[in-house]
């Protein structure tokens, strides 16, 4: 068993031994006041939109406002630490993303240990990235792209939203599995990377699907493949990268966590309410419109998933030699 997954299971077993509040008392009292959901990204992006959809659902179902607090900076570490230090009473939630799994290895020194200090509550959504190139680029397929890069050493660069972003690690995984070399050009966010891709300053960007559909549908960029294990329902004509590179998969994800000592009954109540939303036809359709699939799982299953993602990206980060800026 991998290191991070083993450590998560040990922590989960310890947490299960801690007695929670009375289920009846909890049902009568929680939530008794507004709840904040802390997001480590700016308003308007995929993570923020997903959090607002969940927050609105929880507000309607549980009778108290679940409001979004955007605390940007340090690749979501500021937001995560704020939740780690918050009271473990169910009134401060962390919107968990792939950054939490990546940062565990990317940063040498953090003031917290995500797997130790944040208890998993629920998954929310998963969505792929899209490998895309400028329409003038010679390659029409993933296989042609690999062949082109191998025959033009030192000539192909890829853009990312910065060191340690999902865009970078997904591309580095692709490099690792195909044996190709590309020059990394980090930007301060995915939007400027996409702008330079359209201008021909970089040759490829693995950008999140929800933020790429407009460029693809307008013909401004050519999609070569999606990073998920199966084709994206909103763009079924685009093949998966794994159809060419067997075993490749690099989904982005979103979920919810709370400070580690939060009572188990509060976690259970939140998980039940979130999962009910993810099976609601209207809310599910809203996520599908983003290019995402809903991710309803039990708290322990979400925790195992993040631990496995942490192990996976640790190998890629070490391969790339990436370090925080």
C-alpha positions as CSV (number, residue, x, y, z in Angstrom):
1,X,0.0,0.0,0.0
2,X,1.3,3.5,-0.8
3,X,2.6,5.7,1.9
4,X,-0.1,8.5,1.9
5,X,-3.0,6.0,1.5
6,X,-1.6,4.0,4.4
7,X,-1.3,7.1,6.6
8,X,-4.9,8.2,5.7
9,X,-6.3,4.8,6.7
10,X,-4.4,5.0,10.1
11,X,-5.8,8.5,10.7
12,X,-9.3,7.5,9.7
13,X,-9.2,4.6,12.1
14,X,-8.2,6.9,14.9
15,X,-10.9,9.4,14.0
16,X,-13.6,6.7,14.0
17,X,-12.8,5.9,17.6
18,X,-13.6,9.4,18.8
19,X,-17.2,9.6,20.0
20,X,-19.4,12.1,18.2
21,X,-22.4,14.1,19.3
22,X,-25.8,12.6,19.7
23,X,-27.3,12.0,16.3
24,X,-30.7,13.3,17.6
25,X,-29.1,16.4,19.1
26,X,-27.2,17.1,15.9
27,X,-30.3,16.8,13.8
28,X,-31.9,19.4,16.0
29,X,-29.0,21.9,16.2
30,X,-26.8,21.8,13.1
31,X,-26.4,24.2,11.5
32,X,-27.6,26.8,13.9
33,X,-25.8,29.7,12.1
34,X,-24.3,30.5,8.7
35,X,-21.5,28.2,7.5
36,X,-18.5,29.4,5.4
37,X,-17.0,27.4,2.6
38,X,-13.4,28.5,2.0
39,X,-12.2,28.4,-1.6
40,X,-8.5,28.8,-2.5
41,X,-9.2,30.3,-5.9
42,X,-10.6,33.6,-7.2
43,X,-14.3,34.1,-8.0
44,X,-15.5,33.0,-11.4
45,X,-13.3,29.9,-12.0
46,X,-14.5,26.3,-12.1
47,X,-13.7,25.6,-8.5
48,X,-15.6,28.7,-7.3
49,X,-18.6,27.9,-9.5
50,X,-18.7,24.4,-8.2
51,X,-18.5,25.6,-4.6
52,X,-21.4,28.1,-5.2
53,X,-23.6,25.4,-6.7
54,X,-23.0,23.2,-3.6
55,X,-23.3,26.1,-1.2
56,X,-26.7,27.1,-2.7
57,X,-28.0,23.6,-2.4
58,X,-26.9,23.2,1.2
59,X,-28.4,26.6,2.1
60,X,-31.8,25.5,0.7
61,X,-31.7,22.0,2.2
62,X,-30.3,22.8,5.7
63,X,-31.9,26.2,6.4
64,X,-28.8,28.2,7.0
65,X,-26.6,30.2,4.6
66,X,-23.5,28.5,3.2
67,X,-21.5,31.3,1.9
68,X,-18.3,31.3,-0.2
69,X,-15.1,32.9,1.1
70,X,-12.4,33.2,-1.5
71,X,-8.9,33.2,0.1
72,X,-6.4,33.1,-2.7
73,X,-2.6,32.8,-2.6
74,X,0.1,30.2,-2.2
75,X,-1.6,27.7,-4.5
76,X,-4.5,27.2,-2.1
77,X,-2.3,26.8,1.0
78,X,-3.6,30.0,2.6
79,X,-7.1,28.7,2.3
80,X,-6.2,25.3,3.6
81,X,-4.3,26.6,6.6
82,X,-7.2,28.9,7.5
83,X,-9.5,25.9,7.7
84,X,-7.0,23.8,9.6
85,X,-6.8,26.5,12.3
86,X,-10.6,27.0,12.4
87,X,-12.8,25.6,15.2
88,X,-13.8,22.0,14.5
89,X,-17.5,22.7,14.8
90,X,-18.8,22.3,11.2
91,X,-19.0,26.0,10.5
92,X,-15.8,26.2,8.4
93,X,-15.6,24.0,5.3
94,X,-12.7,23.6,2.9
95,X,-13.3,23.2,-0.8
96,X,-10.7,20.5,-1.6
97,X,-9.0,20.3,-5.0
98,X,-6.2,18.5,-6.7
99,X,-3.9,21.3,-5.4
100,X,-4.1,19.8,-1.9
101,X,-2.8,16.5,-3.3
102,X,-0.1,18.2,-5.3
103,X,1.1,20.6,-2.6
104,X,1.9,17.8,-0.2
105,X,5.0,17.1,-2.3
106,X,5.6,20.4,-4.1
107,X,6.2,22.3,-0.9
108,X,9.0,21.4,1.4
109,X,7.6,23.2,4.4
110,X,4.0,23.7,5.2
111,X,2.4,24.7,8.5
112,X,0.0,21.8,8.2
113,X,-0.3,18.2,6.9
114,X,-3.4,18.0,4.7
115,X,-4.1,14.3,5.2
116,X,-3.6,14.6,9.0
117,X,-5.3,17.9,9.6
118,X,-8.3,17.9,7.3
119,X,-11.1,15.3,7.6
120,X,-12.8,14.2,4.3
121,X,-16.5,15.0,4.0
122,X,-17.6,14.4,0.4
123,X,-16.6,14.4,-3.2
124,X,-18.3,17.0,-5.4
125,X,-17.1,16.7,-9.0
126,X,-14.4,15.4,-11.4
127,X,-13.5,16.9,-14.7
128,X,-10.8,16.3,-17.3
129,X,-8.3,18.6,-18.8
130,X,-8.0,18.9,-22.6
131,X,-4.7,18.6,-24.5
132,X,-5.1,21.3,-27.1
133,X,-2.9,23.0,-29.7
134,X,-3.1,26.0,-32.1
135,X,-5.0,25.0,-35.3
136,X,-1.8,25.8,-37.3
137,X,0.2,23.1,-35.4
138,X,1.0,20.2,-37.7
139,X,-0.3,17.4,-35.4
140,X,-3.9,16.3,-35.7
141,X,-3.8,13.5,-33.1
142,X,-2.0,12.6,-29.9
143,X,0.1,10.0,-31.8
144,X,1.1,12.6,-34.3
145,X,1.9,15.1,-31.6
146,X,4.2,12.6,-29.8
147,X,6.0,11.8,-33.1
148,X,6.4,15.5,-33.9
149,X,7.9,16.3,-30.5
150,X,10.4,13.4,-30.8
151,X,11.5,14.6,-34.3
152,X,11.8,18.2,-33.2
153,X,13.9,18.1,-29.9
154,X,14.0,21.4,-28.0
155,X,11.4,23.0,-30.3
156,X,8.1,22.4,-28.5
157,X,7.0,24.2,-25.3
158,X,4.0,23.8,-23.2
159,X,2.2,26.4,-21.1
160,X,0.8,26.0,-17.6
161,X,-0.9,28.0,-15.0
162,X,2.2,27.9,-12.8
163,X,4.5,25.5,-11.0
164,X,2.5,22.7,-9.4
165,X,-0.8,23.4,-11.1
166,X,-3.0,20.6,-12.4
167,X,-2.0,21.8,-15.9
168,X,1.7,21.3,-15.2
169,X,1.5,18.0,-13.5
170,X,-0.9,16.5,-16.1
171,X,1.6,17.5,-18.8
172,X,4.5,16.2,-16.9
173,X,2.7,12.8,-16.5
174,X,2.2,12.8,-20.2
175,X,5.9,13.5,-20.7
176,X,6.8,10.8,-18.2
177,X,4.6,8.1,-19.9
178,X,5.6,9.0,-23.5
179,X,9.3,9.7,-23.0
180,X,9.1,13.1,-24.8
181,X,10.8,16.3,-23.8
182,X,9.1,19.7,-23.8
183,X,10.0,23.1,-22.4
184,X,7.8,24.3,-19.6
185,X,6.6,27.9,-19.7
186,X,4.7,28.7,-16.5
187,X,2.2,31.6,-16.4
188,X,0.3,33.3,-13.6
189,X,-2.8,31.3,-14.3
190,X,-4.3,29.2,-17.1
191,X,-5.9,32.2,-18.9
192,X,-2.6,33.8,-20.0
193,X,-1.3,30.4,-21.0
194,X,-4.3,29.9,-23.3
195,X,-3.8,33.4,-24.7
196,X,-0.3,32.6,-25.7
197,X,-1.3,29.3,-27.1
198,X,-3.7,31.0,-29.5
199,X,-0.9,33.4,-30.4
200,X,1.5,30.6,-31.1
201,X,3.9,31.5,-28.3
202,X,3.6,27.9,-26.8
203,X,2.6,24.8,-28.7
204,X,0.3,22.9,-26.3
205,X,-1.7,23.5,-23.1
206,X,-3.5,20.9,-21.0
207,X,-6.3,23.1,-19.8
208,X,-9.4,22.2,-17.7
209,X,-12.4,21.2,-19.9
210,X,-14.9,23.6,-18.3
211,X,-12.6,26.5,-19.2
212,X,-11.8,25.2,-22.7
213,X,-15.1,24.5,-24.3
214,X,-15.6,28.0,-25.7
215,X,-12.2,27.9,-27.5
216,X,-12.8,24.4,-28.8
217,X,-16.4,25.0,-30.1
218,X,-15.3,28.3,-31.7
219,X,-12.4,26.6,-33.6
220,X,-9.8,28.8,-31.9
221,X,-8.0,25.7,-30.6
222,X,-7.7,22.1,-31.7
223,X,-8.4,19.5,-29.1
224,X,-6.2,16.3,-29.4
225,X,-7.4,14.4,-26.4
226,X,-9.0,14.5,-22.9
227,X,-7.2,13.4,-19.8
228,X,-10.0,11.3,-18.3
229,X,-10.2,7.6,-18.5
230,X,-13.4,7.8,-20.6
231,X,-14.5,10.4,-23.2
232,X,-16.2,13.5,-21.9
233,X,-20.0,13.5,-22.4
234,X,-20.1,17.1,-23.5
235,X,-17.4,16.5,-26.2
236,X,-17.8,12.8,-27.1
237,X,-16.0,13.2,-30.4
238,X,-12.7,14.0,-28.7
239,X,-10.7,10.8,-27.9
240,X,-9.1,10.2,-24.5
241,X,-5.3,10.4,-24.3
242,X,-5.4,6.9,-22.9
243,X,-6.6,5.6,-26.3
244,X,-3.1,6.3,-27.5
245,X,-1.1,6.3,-24.2
246,X,-2.4,3.3,-22.3
247,X,-3.1,4.0,-18.6
248,X,-2.9,7.8,-18.8
249,X,-5.4,9.6,-16.6
250,X,-5.3,13.0,-15.0
251,X,-8.7,14.2,-13.8
252,X,-9.1,17.4,-11.8
253,X,-11.4,17.1,-8.8
254,X,-13.3,19.0,-6.1
255,X,-14.6,18.0,-2.8
256,X,-15.3,19.2,0.8
257,X,-13.2,18.8,4.0
258,X,-13.3,20.1,7.6
259,X,-10.9,20.5,10.5
260,X,-9.8,17.0,11.7
261,X,-11.6,17.0,15.1
262,X,-15.0,17.8,13.6
263,X,-17.6,15.5,15.1
264,X,-18.4,12.5,12.9
265,X,-22.2,13.2,13.0
266,X,-21.6,16.6,11.5
267,X,-19.5,15.1,8.7
268,X,-22.2,12.5,8.1
269,X,-24.9,15.1,7.9
270,X,-22.9,17.2,5.4
271,X,-22.1,14.1,3.3
272,X,-25.7,13.1,3.2
273,X,-26.9,16.5,2.2
274,X,-24.1,17.0,-0.5
275,X,-24.7,13.6,-2.0
276,X,-28.4,14.2,-2.2
277,X,-27.6,17.3,-4.2
278,X,-25.3,15.4,-6.6
279,X,-28.1,13.0,-7.4
280,X,-30.7,15.8,-7.9
281,X,-31.4,16.0,-11.6
282,X,-31.3,19.8,-11.9
283,X,-28.1,20.2,-9.9
284,X,-26.4,17.3,-11.7
285,X,-27.3,18.9,-15.0
286,X,-25.6,22.2,-13.9
287,X,-22.4,20.3,-13.2
288,X,-22.6,18.5,-16.5
289,X,-22.9,22.0,-18.2
290,X,-19.5,22.8,-16.7
291,X,-18.1,19.7,-18.4
292,X,-17.9,17.9,-15.0
293,X,-19.3,14.7,-13.7
294,X,-20.6,14.5,-10.1
295,X,-18.6,12.6,-7.6
296,X,-20.9,11.3,-4.7
297,X,-18.9,9.2,-2.3
298,X,-18.7,8.4,1.4
299,X,-16.2,10.4,3.5
300,X,-13.8,7.5,3.8
301,X,-13.9,6.8,0.1
302,X,-13.1,10.5,-0.7
303,X,-10.3,10.4,1.8
304,X,-8.7,7.3,0.2
305,X,-9.1,9.0,-3.2
306,X,-7.2,12.1,-2.2
307,X,-4.5,9.9,-0.5
308,X,-4.1,8.0,-3.8
309,X,-3.9,11.2,-5.8
310,X,-1.3,12.5,-3.4
311,X,0.9,9.4,-4.0
312,X,0.3,9.6,-7.8
313,X,1.4,13.3,-8.1
314,X,4.3,12.8,-5.7
315,X,5.9,10.6,-8.3
316,X,5.2,13.0,-11.2
317,X,6.6,16.0,-9.2
318,X,9.7,14.2,-8.3
319,X,10.1,13.1,-12.0
320,X,9.7,16.8,-13.1
321,X,12.0,18.1,-10.4
322,X,9.3,20.7,-9.6
323,X,9.5,23.0,-6.6
324,X,7.3,25.7,-5.3
325,X,8.1,29.2,-6.5
